[in-house]
Amino acid sequence: MKRAFPILALLAATSAFAVAIGDPYEKVVAEKGTPLGIVGAGTIRILTYRDAIIKMKGDAVDSIRAADKSPTIVVNPAPAAVAKPRPAPYDGPAVWETDFGTALEQARARQCHVLILYTGSDWCPWCKRMEAEVYSQPEFAKYSHGKFVLLKLDYLRHTPQSDATKAQNAEMLQRYNVHGYPYALVVDMNGNAIARIEGYQEGGPAHFIQMIQAYE
C-alpha cells in the first residue's frame, strides 16, 4: 500500500487539475487558464502552472505532474538584442574614385550617395585652395568615409591624362551642366543630381561638411 500511495496521490492531483493525457492545448487553457510560463524546444512545450507542470507533445498533453514548488516564471523571453559593431574610426586620407561607373556601383552596394568633385588640380588656384583647406583635411576624410562614395574628375592642362579619362570627364561636364571649377555635386546611387556647390567655399572642412550633411 505504501508504494501505491504516491501513484494514487498523483492520480488524485491529476484529476484535480481537470486536464487529462491527450487533451489539446486549447482545452488545457480553457480548464486552467494561461500558463505562468511556456518553455519549448521543437514540438515539446512545458506549461507551468502553480499546481502543475504539463508537458505538451505537438498539440496534445503528454504528461502531468504536480509542481514541486512555486515555479520560476518564464514568459517567452525575447532574444537579447545584438548590438551592431561600430565601424573602426578612420584616420586615413579621403579615398577618391576616378571612374563614374565604378562610383555608382559602390554607391548601390553601400546604399549611399556620391560626392563628385570637378577640379583642375594643376592649374586652378581656387581648386588648389579647396584641396588644401577642405579635401585634404583629416576632418573631411573622417566625415566622408562611410557616408559618401567620393569621385574626383580632374581637368588637367599640364599633366598627361588618358583619352578614356578625358572623354569621360568631358561627358560629365555636359551630363550635369557644369561650367566652372571647383564644383561639387551630390548625386544619388542612380546618378540623379540632388545638390550642387559652386565655386570656392571658405570656412574649411567644418563649413563644407555642414553644407553637405543634409544630403548624406
KOLTIRO-232336 format. One record per atom (N, C-alpha, C): x, y, z. Coordinates in steps of 0.05 Angstrom, whole numbers, padded with zeros to 5 digits, always signed. Layout:
// residues N
XYZ;...
END
This chain:
// residues 216
+00017-00024+00000;+00000+00000+00000;+00017+00025+00000;+00040+00024+00013;+00058+00047+00014;+00067+00055-00013;+00074+00035-00030;+00083+00040-00057;+00061+00053-00074;+00036+00045-00069;+00014+00055-00085;+00007+00083-00078;+00013+00092-00054;+00004+00118-00045;+00013+00141-00064;+00039+00143-00071;+00046+00165-00089;+00031+00165-00115;+00026+00140-00126;+00012+00139-00151;-00016+00148-00148;-00029+00139-00126;-00057+00148-00121;-00058+00178-00117;-00038+00188-00102;-00037+00217-00097;-00034+00232-00123;-00017+00222-00140;-00013+00236-00166;-00038+00235-00183;-00052+00211-00182;-00076+00209-00198;-00098+00228-00187;-00099+00230-00160;-00118+00248-00149;-00112+00277-00156;-00085+00284-00155;-00077+00311-00162;-00083+00316-00191;-00077+00296-00208;-00082+00299-00237;-00112+00304-00242;-00128+00289-00228;-00157+00292-00231;-00165+00320-00223;-00153+00330-00201;-00159+00357-00192;-00151+00378-00212;-00131+00371-00229;-00122+00391-00249;-00143+00394-00271;-00162+00375-00274;-00183+00376-00294;-00171+00375-00322;-00147+00364-00325;-00134+00360-00351;-00125+00331-00353;-00128+00319-00376;-00121+00291-00379;-00101+00288-00401;-00086+00266-00401;-00067+00259-00422;-00082+00258-00449;-00071+00271-00469;-00083+00271-00495;-00100+00296-00500;-00106+00312-00479;-00122+00336-00484;-00106+00356-00501;-00120+00370-00518;-00107+00391-00535;-00100+00416-00518;-00083+00432-00529;-00074+00456-00516;-00098+00474-00509;-00117+00476-00528;-00140+00494-00524;-00156+00486-00499;-00158+00460-00494;-00173+00450-00471;-00158+00456-00445;-00131+00453-00447;-00115+00459-00423;-00119+00488-00415;-00118+00506-00434;-00121+00534-00428;-00149+00540-00419;-00169+00527-00431;-00196+00531-00422;-00201+00522-00393;-00188+00500-00385;-00191+00489-00359;-00174+00504-00338;-00150+00511-00345;-00131+00522-00325;-00122+00550-00330;-00130+00562-00353;-00122+00589-00358;-00095+00590-00372;-00086+00615-00376;-00060+00619-00390;-00037+00610-00371;-00018+00594-00382;+00004+00585-00365;+00021+00609-00354;+00032+00604-00331;+00051+00624-00320;+00076+00626-00337;+00083+00604-00349;+00106+00604-00366;+00105+00582-00386;+00118+00586-00409;+00120+00566-00430;+00149+00564-00439;+00159+00540-00438;+00186+00535-00448;+00184+00513-00469;+00196+00518-00492;+00193+00499-00514;+00218+00493-00528;+00219+00469-00540;+00241+00461-00557;+00230+00441-00578;+00230+00449-00603;+00218+00432-00624;+00188+00430-00620;+00178+00405-00619;+00150+00400-00615;+00142+00398-00586;+00161+00400-00568;+00156+00397-00539;+00152+00424-00527;+00131+00427-00511;+00126+00451-00495;+00120+00444-00466;+00132+00458-00448;+00127+00454-00419;+00111+00477-00409;+00086+00471-00400;+00068+00492-00389;+00070+00492-00359;+00076+00515-00348;+00080+00517-00319;+00055+00530-00306;+00043+00516-00288;+00021+00528-00271;+00030+00526-00242;+00015+00540-00225;+00023+00540-00196;+00021+00512-00184;+00003+00495-00194;-00001+00469-00182;+00007+00446-00201;+00016+00452-00224;+00022+00431-00243;+00043+00439-00264;+00058+00419-00273;+00076+00421-00296;+00065+00403-00318;+00056+00415-00340;+00043+00399-00361;+00062+00399-00385;+00068+00375-00394;+00085+00371-00418;+00067+00366-00442;+00070+00384-00463;+00055+00381-00488;+00074+00370-00509;+00064+00350-00523;+00080+00339-00546;+00063+00344-00571;+00072+00362-00588;+00055+00370-00610;+00032+00387-00599;+00007+00379-00603;-00015+00394-00593;-00031+00378-00572;-00018+00358-00560;-00032+00341-00540;-00016+00339-00515;-00030+00336-00492;-00017+00333-00466;-00003+00306-00466;+00023+00306-00459;+00039+00281-00458;+00043+00271-00430;+00045+00290-00411;+00048+00282-00383;+00039+00305-00365;+00032+00298-00340;+00024+00318-00320;+00036+00311-00293;+00048+00330-00280;+00058+00325-00253;+00054+00349-00236;+00052+00344-00210;+00048+00365-00191;+00073+00383-00190;+00068+00409-00186;+00091+00427-00183;+00104+00423-00157;+00130+00420-00156;+00144+00415-00131;+00145+00440-00114;+00146+00463-00126;+00148+00488-00112;+00140+00510-00130;+00138+00534-00120;+00130+00556-00137;+00149+00559-00160;+00139+00558-00184;+00158+00558-00207;+00170+00585-00212;+00193+00585-00225;+00204+00609-00236;+00189+00615-00262;+00178+00639-00263;+00161+00646-00286;+00179+00654-00309;+00175+00641-00332;+00189+00648-00356;+00168+00653-00378;+00165+00677-00386;+00144+00684-00405;+00157+00690-00432;+00163+00669-00447;+00175+00672-00474;+00194+00696-00476;+00216+00695-00462;+00235+00718-00463;+00245+00723-00491;+00245+00749-00498;+00255+00756-00525;+00285+00753-00526;+00296+00745-00548;+00325+00742-00550;+00339+00769-00546;+00361+00768-00533;+00376+00793-00527;+00384+00806-00554;+00380+00832-00554;+00388+00847-00578;+00418+00846-00582;+00426+00841-00606;+00455+00841-00613;+00463+00868-00624;+00480+00881-00609;+00489+00907-00617;+00506+00905-00643;+00500+00922-00662;+00516+00923-00686;+00544+00934-00680;+00565+00921-00689;+00591+00932-00684;+00595+00959-00698;+00606+00978-00683;+00612+01004-00695;+00636+01002-00713;+00635+01016-00736;+00659+01016-00753;+00683+01029-00739;+00706+01018-00744;+00730+01029-00732;+00735+01058-00742;+00744+01075-00724;+00750+01103-00732;+00769+01103-00756;+00764+01121-00775;+00780+01122-00799;+00800+01146-00796;+00825+01140-00799;+00846+01161-00796;+00862+01165-00821;+00854+01153-00843;+00869+01156-00868;+00860+01179-00884;+00871+01183-00907;+00863+01205-00925;+00837+01198-00939;+00824+01218-00950;+00799+01213-00966;+00806+01196-00990;+00789+01177-00997;+00794+01158-01019;+00776+01166-01042;+00788+01174-01065;+00773+01184-01088;+00773+01163-01110;+00750+01158-01122;+00748+01143-01147;+00752+01162-01170;+00759+01152-01193;+00762+01168-01217;+00743+01160-01239;+00729+01137-01236;+00711+01127-01256;+00682+01129-01247;+00666+01142-01262;+00638+01147-01254;+00622+01121-01250;+00625+01102-01269;+00611+01076-01267;+00618+01061-01241;+00644+01061-01235;+00653+01047-01211;+00642+01061-01186;+00641+01087-01186;+00630+01102-01163;+00601+01095-01159;+00585+01093-01180;+00556+01087-01178;+00553+01058-01168;+00569+01040-01177;+00567+01012-01168;+00572+01010-01138;+00593+01025-01128;+00599+01025-01100;+00576+01038-01084;+00564+01059-01095;+00542+01073-01081;+00518+01054-01078;+00512+01038-01099;+00490+01020-01097;+00496+00998-01076;+00520+00989-01076;+00528+00968-01057;+00527+00978-01029;+00534+01003-01024;+00535+01014-00998;+00510+01029-00990;+00492+01032-01010;+00467+01047-01006;+00472+01076-00996;+00488+01090-01011;+00495+01117-01004;+00497+01135-01029;+00502+01160-01025;+00505+01179-01047;+00534+01182-01056;+00537+01195-01079;+00564+01200-01090;+00569+01230-01089;+00592+01238-01079;+00601+01266-01079;+00621+01269-01101;+00614+01284-01122;+00632+01288-01145;+00646+01315-01143;+00672+01314-01146;+00688+01339-01146;+00698+01344-01174;+00691+01367-01185;+00702+01376-01211;+00725+01395-01204;+00749+01389-01213;+00772+01405-01205;+00793+01407-01228;+00811+01425-01225;+00834+01427-01243;+00859+01430-01226;+00869+01407-01217;+00889+01407-01196;+00916+01419-01204;+00922+01421-01230;+00948+01430-01238;+00948+01459-01250;+00925+01473-01247;+00924+01500-01259;+00904+01519-01245;+00884+01508-01231;+00862+01525-01220;+00869+01533-01191;+00874+01559-01185;+00882+01567-01158;+00861+01562-01137;+00835+01566-01144;+00814+01562-01125;+00810+01532-01119;+00815+01516-01140;+00814+01487-01135;+00836+01478-01116;+00860+01490-01119;+00882+01483-01101;+00876+01491-01072;+00863+01514-01069;+00856+01523-01042;+00835+01504-01030;+00815+01496-01045;+00795+01477-01035;+00808+01451-01027;+00827+01442-01043;+00841+01417-01037;+00856+01419-01011;+00871+01442-01008;+00887+01446-00984;+00871+01450-00959;+00849+01465-00962;+00833+01473-00938;+00811+01454-00931;+00802+01438-00950;+00779+01420-00944;+00785+01391-00950;+00789+01384-00976;+00790+01356-00984;+00814+01340-00973;+00836+01354-00967;+00859+01340-00957;+00860+01339-00926;+00840+01351-00913;+00839+01353-00884;+00828+01327-00871;+00840+01319-00849;+00831+01294-00835;+00801+01296-00828;+00792+01319-00820;+00764+01322-00812;+00745+01315-00835;+00752+01323-00859;+00735+01316-00882;+00737+01286-00888;+00761+01275-00887;+00765+01246-00893;+00750+01229-00873;+00751+01236-00847;+00737+01221-00827;+00707+01223-00830;+00697+01247-00837;+00668+01250-00841;+00658+01235-00865;+00671+01238-00888;+00661+01228-00913;+00663+01197-00915;+00683+01186-00901;+00687+01157-00902;+00662+01143-00891;+00650+01126-00907;+00626+01111-00899;+00600+01126-00904;+00601+01152-00911;+00577+01167-00916;+00573+01172-00946;+00595+01176-00961;+00594+01181-00989;+00614+01164-01004;+00609+01158-01029;+00630+01150-01047;+00641+01175-01060;+00667+01179-01059;+00679+01203-01070;+00689+01199-01098;+00683+01217-01116;+00691+01215-01144;+00704+01241-01152;+00729+01240-01161;+00744+01264-01169;+00748+01264-01199;+00737+01285-01212;+00741+01289-01241;+00761+01312-01244;+00785+01305-01253;+00807+01325-01254;+00811+01334-01283;+00808+01359-01288;+00810+01370-01315;+00838+01383-01318;+00857+01366-01324;+00885+01374-01324;+00892+01389-01349;+00912+01407-01347;+00921+01422-01370;+00951+01418-01375;+00966+01411-01354;+00995+01408-01356;+01005+01380-01350;+00986+01362-01344;+00994+01335-01337;+00981+01315-01356;+00996+01295-01366;+00984+01275-01384;+00961+01261-01371;+00941+01254-01388;+00917+01240-01379;+00907+01222-01402;+00896+01199-01395;+00888+01180-01416;+00864+01191-01432;+00862+01182-01456;+00840+01191-01473;+00813+01183-01461;+00812+01159-01449;+00787+01150-01437;+00778+01168-01414;+00797+01177-01398;+00791+01194-01376;+00782+01222-01386;+00796+01232-01407;+00788+01258-01418;+00759+01256-01430;+00753+01234-01443;+00727+01231-01455;+00705+01229-01434;+00710+01214-01413;+00691+01212-01391;+00687+01239-01378;+00708+01253-01372;+00706+01279-01358;+00691+01299-01375;+00696+01299-01401;+00681+01317-01418;+00651+01311-01418;+00645+01285-01419;+00617+01277-01418;+00604+01285-01392;+00619+01284-01370;+00608+01290-01344;+00602+01320-01341;+00617+01337-01355;+00610+01366-01356;+00583+01370-01368;+00578+01357-01390;+00552+01360-01404;+00529+01347-01389;+00534+01324-01378;+00513+01309-01364;+00501+01326-01342;+00518+01340-01327;+00507+01355-01304;+00509+01386-01307;+00515+01394-01332;+00514+01423-01339;+00533+01439-01321;+00558+01430-01319;+00578+01443-01302;+00595+01461-01319;+00600+01486-01310;+00614+01505-01327;+00637+01519-01312;+00645+01509-01289;+00666+01522-01274;+00679+01504-01254;+00701+01513-01243;+00717+01497-01223;+00725+01516-01200;+00727+01506-01176;+00718+01479-01168;+00688+01478-01166;+00678+01453-01167;+00649+01449-01167;+00644+01422-01153;+00626+01422-01134;+00619+01397-01120;+00590+01390-01126;+00585+01365-01131;+00558+01355-01138;+00552+01330-01123;+00528+01328-01110;+00520+01304-01097;+00498+01291-01114;+00503+01265-01121;+00483+01250-01137;+00475+01225-01121;+00451+01215-01126;+00443+01191-01113;+00455+01166-01127;+00449+01143-01118;+00461+01118-01128;+00453+01112-01157;+00433+01127-01167;+00425+01123-01195;+00435+01146-01213;+00451+01164-01201;+00463+01186-01216;+00447+01211-01218;+00425+01213-01203;+00408+01237-01204;+00420+01258-01186;+00423+01283-01196;+00435+01304-01181;+00415+01314-01159;+00425+01317-01135;+00408+01326-01113;+00419+01350-01098;+00444+01358-01103;+00455+01382-01091;+00479+01391-01106;+00483+01418-01107;+00505+01430-01122;+00518+01451-01104;+00545+01451-01105;+00560+01471-01090;+00580+01483-01110;+00576+01508-01118;+00592+01520-01139;+00614+01538-01127;+00638+01535-01139;+00660+01553-01132;+00674+01547-01106;+00693+01564-01099;+00708+01561-01074;+00690+01568-01050;+00693+01551-01029;+00678+01555-01004;+00697+01559-00981;+00697+01583-00970;+00715+01587-00947;+00702+01576-00921;+00718+01573-00901;+00708+01562-00876;+00719+01534-00869;+00736+01523-00887;+00748+01498-00881;+00729+01474-00881;+00738+01451-00871;+00721+01427-00873;+00695+01429-00857;+00695+01443-00834;+00671+01445-00818;+00648+01458-00833;+00654+01479-00848;+00634+01493-00863;+00624+01476-00886;+00643+01463-00900;+00635+01446-00923;+00619+01422-00914;+00626+01410-00892;+00611+01387-00881;+00583+01396-00874;+00580+01419-00863;+00554+01429-00855;+00536+01432-00880;+00548+01440-00903;+00532+01443-00927;+00522+01417-00939;+00538+01396-00935;+00530+01370-00948;+00518+01350-00929;+00516+01356-00903;+00506+01337-00884;+00477+01329-00890;+00461+01348-00901;+00433+01342-00906;+00430+01323-00930;+00451+01317-00944;+00449+01300-00968;+00464+01274-00965;+00469+01266-00940;+00483+01241-00935;+00467+01217-00946;
END
